Amino acid sequence: MVGTRQQDAPAGPVLMAAPAGSRHANAVAAALLRQRLCVIAVQGAPRSAAAFEAALRQLLRAPDLTGQRVGLYGCGPAVLAVLRVAAAAPALVAAVVACEGRPDRAGPALAAVQAPTLLLLGAGQAAPLAAGRAAMQRLDCRKRLEVVPGGVDEPAALAALAELAADWFASHLAEPPRA
């Protein structure tokens, strides 16, 4: 794992799972650091949702995270992993951001997610938009779907996605746990 901690970080860390070289993850990490949040990235760039899920679960058991609620960020194939982990560990997860991917494929885990969840999608992608809307119907938590104009790989869209994610985490990681 790679960790970057800001001095006097106001909240728990954000665990990031994204494919190697993900421009989305790099942009989001930079935005999180500007908000003075700690970022911990999954190393080794697992390609499957199951591998990302195993890596995230291992990070949640790290002694440095004992007693902290975390944010989970997933991009592409890691979207399934962050949603499944959020569903399985509601006491540990304070917020979720899922960018692209197919959140609808998380199946029954969607209804078990309790953490506030932000789905980020590009406007130019019909199938992912339909998948995002289907997932929104099944999530039973505070949730928001943000559709960014253009393709998610365009510089302006990347910047918008990163700021939306950072604002979501900054807002929800600072909240006390819900009873």
Secondary structure, DSSP 8 states (H G I E B T S, - for coil): -EEE--TT--S--EEEE--TT-HHHHHHHHHHHHTT--EEE-SS---SHHHHHHHHHHHHT-GGGTT--EEEEEETTHHHHHHHHHHH-TTTEEEEEEESS-GGGGTTHHHH--S-EEEEEETT-HHHHHHHHHHHHH--SSEEEEEESS-TTSHHHHHHHHHHHHHHHHHHHTS----
